[in-house]
Amino acid sequence: MIQKWFSRRKLTPAARREIDPDEIFLDSSNLPRFDTHQFEGRIEKPVERKIFLFLILVFILIGFVILGKLTELQVLEGRSFAIRSEGNNLKHTTIFANRGLIFDRRGTLLAGNAINPDDEFSLRRYAAVSGVAHVLGFLKYPSKDASGVYYEEKYLGRGGVESRYDEELSGRNGIKITETDAVGEVQSENLLRPPRDGENLTLAIDARVSEKLYSLMGETARQYGFSGGGAVIADVETGELLALVSFPEFESDVMTQGKDKEHIQKLLNQKNNPFLNRAVSGLYIPGSTVKPYIAMGVLEEGIISPEEKILSTGSISLPNPYDPTKKSVFKDWKAHGWVDLRQALAVSSNVYFFTVGGGFGDQRGLGIEKIHSYLSSFGFGSPTDVDLEGEEGGLVPSKEWKEKTFNGDPWRLGDTYNTSIGQYGFQVTPLQQARAMAAIANGGYLLSLTILKREEKTLPDAPKLPFSDEYFKIIREGLRLAVTDGTAAGLSMPGIAVAAKTGTAELGVSKELVNSWSIGYFPYDNPKYAFAVLMERGSRYNQVGATLVIRELLEWMYVNTPEYVR
């Protein structure tokens, strides 16, 4: 029978292969004819149609639910979710770094920080010490607009080390990211960058010495009619500035807080300008304080021997270039008689330095070109490059300067005479004076000056001026003679041997006002510190001035800070 069925179907040989019963798929419509128990344990089992239909309905229902929810989110509530999304906010908040502290050389805190009850940044607080304002400077706090957003997130240094070392003192602010929702509730906070506090600075100055020096300058100015002053004390081996004082000064704390507008305006209106750092930025006629450096050039050039004497009768005269019938008279401050180089320094003889500077009679002089060269070699006419801002370089007169300044007017011998005693167009700063005097004291090393305390001596690294050690010794002897038997006799005191040179620089045409100078070093036999003190615009009839200031300071130091003077 089977063969007949196959023959009717005309099956090909390939189709006649044996079919395994396990490969037969039976649907439920065929099941009633079979024994269903025979499928137990098999992998394939037919699914009933109603179950299949049920599953299809379930999937369709789930699809409609998902579609409905998507429609609700996108169409019905889409705007609401968009608003809520926009309400979420990532806020970048600055975490202000604490500014570095500033100490004097003994560890006295001069500038520190305090908690600010009204803002996120710390307040700057300065020690109640006078005489250090121009060294420290002041600050401008971070600034924000009316909406409370900071448009300036840094402290800004103004003057002094607050400005010069602003980067080191500032450190680096941190950043915090805060996520808030539409109602302002914080969702999360993350520290993106931690703050790094600024570096601490230790200055070379001694606040006690600075305060006393400022007090003495103020008393002298008020009592004798000076309008201001500047003073510098420098270590002759390291270049460290033990004191750098300018009178008058502002208050760092008042300027930083900025709340006392009336007082600040009063400071701004003062004629004697408390914001001018006279020690660094003030330019002054040096007067006779240039004579040690002229003398060094005279020795180096062999213009005259140290022992050879020149007669000072009170003046010398030249033909007047504008009126030959009249003479141009160049006066000494008194007739000194016969003086050699050391004595000329001690008594500050103008005639001696007129003669060796410009020449007179048979005595040849340096001439303006060499005067300019030697004064420049001691640092005059150029900034010292101290680590404070606003330094002025000053001026050493020259032929080129006069021709440019006075519309081609030629240089004359009288100009050389006036330059030889520190008058005419000469301009120097107290800082330059202290540095040049330190070079005399240490044997010719022109130091780099610093307001920071140094760890090591720097003398071997400083350039040495090309002068004989013997010449430095001669100049130092002349400066000591000025104290023991000359114009600086006010500095002759028990316990401290000082070498010094005074100067009185006449101002203006009337010459009724003068600048009073005192420069020098101490102790004489073992130099430690050079000084330069200027008292500005006092009466020419004053018998006291800068010398009184430095004398009273040294007397105070002998008792209170003996380590500096003994």
C-alpha positions in Angstrom: 0.0 0.0 0.0 2.8 2.3 0.9 4.5 1.5 -2.4 1.3 2.5 -4.3 1.2 5.8 -2.5 4.8 6.6 -3.3 4.3 5.6 -6.9 1.3 7.9 -7.3 3.3 10.8 -5.8 6.3 10.0 -8.1 8.7 10.9 -5.3 12.3 11.4 -6.3 14.9 9.2 -4.7 16.1 12.2 -2.6 12.6 12.6 -1.2 12.3 8.9 -0.4 14.8 9.2 2.5 13.5 8.0 5.8 11.9 10.7 8.0 12.7 10.7 11.7 9.5 10.8 13.8 11.2 13.4 16.1 11.3 15.9 13.2 7.5 15.8 12.7 5.7 18.9 14.0 2.1 18.3 15.0 -0.3 21.1 15.7 -3.0 20.8 18.3 -5.6 20.0 15.7 -4.0 16.6 15.1 -3.5 15.7 18.7 -6.8 14.0 19.4 -5.8 11.1 17.1 -2.5 10.6 18.9 -1.4 9.5 22.2 -0.1 12.7 23.8 1.8 10.9 26.5 4.3 9.9 23.9 5.6 13.5 23.8 6.6 13.6 27.4 10.3 14.5 27.7 10.5 16.0 24.2 11.9 19.5 23.6 9.2 20.6 21.2 5.6 20.8 22.3 2.9 22.5 20.3 1.4 25.7 21.8 -2.3 25.9 22.0 -3.9 28.5 19.8 -5.7 30.3 22.6 -2.5 30.7 24.6 -0.8 32.1 21.5 -3.6 34.5 21.0 -3.5 35.6 24.6 0.3 36.3 24.4 -0.3 38.4 21.3 -3.0 40.4 23.1 -0.7 41.0 26.1 2.1 42.3 23.8 -0.3 44.6 22.0 -1.6 45.9 25.4 1.9 46.6 26.6 2.7 48.5 23.4 -0.4 50.7 23.8 0.6 51.4 27.5 4.1 52.5 26.5 2.8 54.5 23.6 0.4 56.2 25.9 3.0 57.1 28.4 5.3 58.5 25.8 2.5 60.6 24.5 1.9 61.9 28.0 5.5 62.7 28.6 6.2 64.3 25.2 2.9 66.0 24.5 0.9 66.5 27.6 3.7 67.1 30.2 6.6 68.0 27.8 6.5 71.7 28.6 6.5 71.1 32.3 9.5 68.8 32.1 11.3 71.3 29.9 10.8 74.0 32.5 12.0 71.7 35.3 15.0 70.8 33.2 15.9 74.4 32.7 15.4 75.0 36.4 18.2 72.6 37.2 21.5 74.5 37.5 25.2 73.8 37.8 26.8 76.6 39.8 30.6 77.2 39.8 31.6 78.7 43.2 35.0 80.2 43.9 36.7 79.0 47.1 39.0 81.8 48.0 42.6 80.9 48.9 44.1 82.5 52.0 46.6 85.1 51.1 50.2 84.5 52.3 51.4 86.0 55.6 54.1 88.7 55.7 56.7 88.7 58.6 59.6 91.0 59.4 63.1 89.4 59.9 62.4 88.6 63.6 59.1 86.9 62.9 56.8 89.7 63.8 53.5 89.4 61.8 53.1 92.5 59.6 50.2 91.3 57.4 47.8 88.5 58.2 44.2 87.4 57.5 41.0 87.5 59.5 37.5 85.9 59.1 35.1 88.0 56.9 31.6 87.8 58.4 30.1 89.4 55.3 31.8 87.5 52.4 33.5 84.4 51.3 37.1 85.8 51.2 39.3 86.6 54.2 40.0 90.1 55.3 43.6 91.5 55.2 44.9 92.8 58.5 48.1 94.9 59.0 50.1 95.3 62.2 49.8 98.7 63.9 53.4 99.6 63.1 54.3 102.9 61.5 57.2 103.1 59.0 56.3 100.0 57.0 53.3 101.1 54.8 55.4 101.7 51.7 57.2 98.4 52.1 53.9 96.4 52.6 51.5 98.3 50.3 47.8 97.5 50.5 45.1 95.4 48.8 42.0 95.7 46.7 39.5 93.0 47.6 37.7 90.7 45.1 34.8 92.5 43.5 31.2 91.4 42.6 28.4 93.1 40.8 24.9 93.9 42.0 23.7 90.4 41.4 26.4 89.0 43.7 28.5 87.5 40.9 32.3 88.1 41.3 33.8 89.8 38.2 37.2 90.0 39.9 38.0 86.9 42.0 41.5 87.9 43.1 43.1 90.1 45.7 45.0 92.8 43.8 48.2 94.1 45.4 48.7 97.9 45.4 52.3 99.0 46.1 55.0 97.4 48.2 55.5 93.7 48.4 51.7 93.1 48.2 52.1 94.2 44.5 55.7 93.0 43.8 55.0 89.5 45.2 51.3 89.4 44.4 51.5 86.1 42.5 53.4 84.3 45.3 51.1 85.7 48.0 47.9 85.0 46.1 48.1 81.2 45.9 45.3 79.7 43.8 41.6 79.8 44.3 39.6 76.6 44.4 36.4 75.7 42.5 33.2 73.9 43.8 30.4 72.8 41.5 26.9 72.8 43.1 23.8 71.3 41.3 20.4 72.8 42.4 16.9 72.2 41.2 14.2 74.7 40.2 13.3 75.6 43.8 17.0 76.0 44.8 17.5 72.8 46.6 21.0 71.4 46.4 21.1 68.1 44.5 24.8 67.5 44.6 28.2 69.2 45.4 31.6 68.4 44.0 35.0 69.9 44.7 36.5 70.4 41.2 39.7 72.0 42.4 40.9 72.6 46.0 42.3 76.0 47.0 46.0 76.4 47.5 47.0 79.1 50.0 49.6 81.7 49.1 53.2 81.6 50.2 54.4 83.3 53.3 57.1 86.0 53.0 59.8 87.0 55.5 61.1 90.5 54.9 64.6 91.8 55.6 63.3 94.8 57.5 63.2 95.0 61.3 59.8 96.5 62.2 61.2 98.0 65.4 64.0 99.9 63.6 61.6 101.1 60.9 59.0 102.3 63.4 61.6 104.3 65.4 63.2 105.8 62.3 59.8 106.9 61.0 59.0 108.5 64.4 62.3 110.4 64.4 61.8 111.6 60.8 58.3 112.8 61.7 59.5 114.7 64.8 62.3 116.4 62.9 60.0 117.3 60.1 57.4 118.9 62.4 59.9 120.7 64.6 62.2 122.0 61.8 59.8 122.5 58.9 60.7 119.7 56.5 57.9 118.5 54.3 58.9 114.9 54.1 61.8 112.5 54.0 63.1 109.1 53.0 65.6 106.7 54.6 67.3 103.4 53.8 69.5 101.1 55.9 71.2 98.3 53.9 73.4 95.4 54.9 76.8 96.0 53.2 77.3 92.2 52.6 73.9 90.9 51.7 72.1 93.8 50.3 69.2 93.2 52.6 67.2 96.3 53.6 67.0 96.6 57.3 64.8 99.6 57.0 63.2 101.5 54.1 61.1 104.4 55.4 59.2 107.2 53.7 57.6 110.1 55.6 54.7 110.8 55.5 52.9 107.5 54.7 49.4 106.1 54.4 47.8 103.4 56.5 47.7 100.1 54.8 44.7 98.9 56.7 42.7 102.0 56.0 43.4 101.8 52.3 42.6 98.1 52.1 39.3 98.3 53.9 38.4 101.4 51.9 35.6 102.4 54.3 36.9 105.6 55.7 36.3 107.7 52.5 36.8 111.0 54.3 40.2 110.0 55.6 41.3 108.5 52.3 40.3 111.7 50.5 42.3 113.7 53.0 45.4 111.6 52.3 44.9 112.2 48.6 44.7 115.9 49.0 47.8 116.3 51.1 50.4 118.5 49.5 53.3 116.4 50.7 51.9 113.3 49.1 51.9 110.3 51.5 51.6 107.9 48.6 55.0 108.8 47.2 57.7 106.3 48.3 60.5 108.8 48.8 63.1 106.2 49.5 62.5 104.4 46.2 60.7 106.8 43.8 61.7 110.3 45.2 64.3 112.1 43.0 66.5 114.6 44.8 69.5 116.8 44.2 72.3 115.0 46.2 74.5 118.0 46.9 77.9 117.3 48.6 77.1 113.6 49.1 78.5 112.9 45.6 82.0 114.1 46.7 83.2 110.6 47.8 82.5 109.3 44.3 84.1 112.2 42.6 87.2 111.7 44.9 87.3 108.0 43.8 87.5 109.1 40.2 90.2 111.7 41.0 92.3 109.0 42.6 91.8 106.5 39.8 92.7 109.0 37.1 95.7 110.3 39.0 94.3 113.9 38.9 95.9 114.7 42.3 97.6 112.7 45.0 95.7 112.2 48.3 98.1 114.4 50.2 98.4 117.3 47.8 96.6 120.3 49.0 94.4 123.0 47.3 93.8 126.4 48.7 90.2 127.4 49.4 89.7 131.1 49.9 86.0 130.9 49.8 85.4 130.9 46.0 86.8 130.7 42.5 85.9 132.9 39.6 85.6 132.4 35.8 84.8 134.8 33.0 81.1 135.1 32.5 80.2 133.5 29.1 77.2 135.8 28.8 78.9 139.0 29.8 82.8 139.1 29.6 82.9 142.2 31.7 81.6 140.3 34.7 82.9 137.2 36.5 81.1 134.0 37.3 81.7 133.3 41.0 81.5 129.8 42.3 81.4 129.9 46.1 82.5 127.6 48.8 80.4 127.5 51.9 83.4 128.9 53.8 87.1 129.5 53.3 88.8 126.3 54.4 92.4 127.2 53.7 94.7 124.4 52.5 93.0 121.0 52.3 94.0 117.6 50.9 91.6 115.0 49.7 90.7 113.5 53.1 90.3 117.0 54.6 88.2 118.1 51.6 85.8 115.3 52.2 85.7 116.0 56.0 85.0 119.7 55.7 83.1 119.4 52.3 85.2 121.9 50.5 83.5 123.1 47.3 86.6 124.8 45.9 88.6 121.6 46.2 86.0 119.7 44.2 85.4 122.5 41.7 89.2 122.3 41.0 89.6 118.5 40.7 86.3 118.1 39.0 86.5 120.8 36.2 90.1 122.0 36.6 91.3 125.5 37.6 94.6 127.3 36.8 97.3 124.7 36.4 95.3 122.0 38.1 93.6 119.7 35.6 90.2 118.2 36.4 88.2 115.1 35.6 85.9 116.7 33.1 82.2 115.9 32.7 82.6 112.7 30.6 84.7 111.0 33.3 82.5 112.4 36.1 79.5 110.9 34.4 81.3 107.6 33.9 82.5 107.3 37.5 79.2 108.3 39.0 77.4 105.8 36.8 79.7 103.0 37.9 78.4 103.5 41.4 74.9 103.0 40.2 73.7 106.6 39.9 71.5 107.3 36.9 70.1 103.7 36.8 67.6 101.8 38.9 69.1 99.5 41.5 66.5 96.8 40.5 65.3 96.4 44.1 62.3 94.1 44.4 59.9 96.9 44.9 57.8 98.7 42.2 58.0 102.3 41.1 61.8 102.8 41.4 63.3 105.8 39.6 66.7 105.7 37.9 67.6 109.3 38.5 70.0 111.4 36.4 73.7 112.1 36.1 74.2 115.3 34.0 76.0 115.1 30.7 76.6 117.1 27.6 74.0 115.2 25.7 71.4 115.7 28.4 72.0 119.5 28.5 71.9 119.8 24.7 68.6 118.0 24.6 67.1 119.7 27.7 68.1 123.2 26.9 67.6 123.4 23.2 71.1 122.9 22.1 72.8 125.1 24.7 76.4 123.9 24.9 78.1 122.5 28.0 80.3 125.0 29.9 82.9 124.7 32.6 80.6 126.1 35.2 78.2 123.2 34.5 81.1 120.9 35.4 81.8 122.8 38.6 78.2 122.5 39.7 78.0 118.9 38.8 81.2 118.2 40.8 79.4 119.3 44.0 76.1 117.5 43.3 74.1 120.4 42.0 72.8 121.3 38.6 70.7 118.5 37.0 71.8 115.8 39.3 68.9 113.6 40.7 69.3 110.5 42.9 67.2 108.4 45.2 67.9 107.5 48.9 68.1 103.9 47.8 70.9 104.6 45.3 72.7 106.6 47.9 72.6 103.7 50.4 73.8 101.2 47.7 76.7 103.4 46.6 77.8 103.9 50.2 77.6 100.1 50.8 80.1 99.7 48.0 82.5 102.2 49.7 82.1 100.3 53.0 82.6 96.7 51.6 85.5 97.5 49.3 83.8 98.0 46.0 81.0 95.4 45.6 77.9 96.9 44.1 75.1 94.9 45.6 71.7 93.9 44.4 69.3 95.1 47.1 66.3 93.2 48.3 63.4 93.7 50.7 63.3 89.9 51.4 65.4 88.2 54.0 68.2 86.2 52.3 69.5 82.9 53.6 73.1 83.4 52.6 75.6 86.2 52.0 75.7 87.5 48.4 78.9 89.6 48.5 81.0 87.2 46.4 78.4 87.2 43.6 78.2 91.0 43.4 80.2 92.8 40.7 83.3 94.5 42.0 84.1 98.0 40.9 87.5 98.4 39.2 89.2 100.6 41.9 92.2 99.9 44.0 91.5 98.8 47.6 93.9 101.5 48.7 91.6 104.1 47.1 88.6 102.8 49.0 90.6 102.9 52.2 91.5 106.6 51.6 87.8 107.5 51.0 86.8 105.7 54.1 89.4 107.6 56.1 88.0 110.9 54.8 84.5 109.9 55.8 85.6 108.9 59.3 87.4 112.3 59.5 84.1 114.0 58.7 82.7 112.5 61.9 85.6 113.2 64.1 86.6 116.6 62.8 84.2 117.8 60.1 80.7 118.4 58.9 79.3 115.1 60.2 80.5 115.7 63.8 76.9 115.3 64.9 77.5 111.5 64.5 80.4 111.4 66.9 79.1 109.4 69.8 80.4 107.0 72.4 80.1 103.3 71.6 79.5 103.5 67.8 82.2 104.5 65.3 80.5 106.0 62.2 81.8 107.1 58.9 79.6 109.6 57.1 79.2 112.5 54.6 76.6 115.2 54.9 75.1 117.2 52.1 72.9 120.3 51.8 71.3 120.6 48.3 69.9 124.0 47.5 66.6 124.1 45.7 65.2 126.6 43.2 66.4 130.0 42.2 66.0 131.6 45.6 67.7 128.7 47.3 65.6 129.4 50.4 64.8 125.7 50.7 67.2 122.8 50.9 67.3 119.0 51.1 69.3 117.7 54.0 71.3 114.5 53.5 73.3 112.2 55.7 75.0 109.1 54.2 77.5 106.7 55.7 78.0 103.4 57.3 78.7 101.7 60.7 80.7 100.4 62.5 83.7 102.1 60.9 86.2 99.3 61.5 83.9 96.4 60.7 81.1 97.7 58.4 77.7 96.1 58.8 75.2 98.6 57.5 75.2 101.6 55.1 72.6 104.3 55.5 71.1 107.2 53.6 68.7 109.7 55.2 67.1 112.6 53.4 64.9 115.3 54.9 63.1 117.2 52.2 62.5 120.9 51.6 63.5 122.5 54.9 64.7 126.0 55.5 68.3 126.7 54.5 68.8 128.3 58.0 68.2 125.0 59.8 71.2 123.8 61.7 69.8 120.3 62.0 68.2 117.8 59.7 69.1 114.3 58.4 72.2 114.0 60.7 70.0 114.5 63.8 67.7 111.7 62.6 70.4 109.1 62.1 72.2 110.1 65.3 69.1 109.6 67.5 68.3 106.3 65.7 71.8 105.0 66.3 71.6 105.9 70.0 68.3 104.1 70.2 69.7 101.0 68.4 72.7 100.9 70.7 70.4 100.2 73.6 67.5 98.4 71.9 69.0 96.5 68.9 72.7 96.3 69.8 73.2 93.3 67.4 73.1 95.8 64.5 75.6 98.4 65.7 78.3 96.5 67.7 
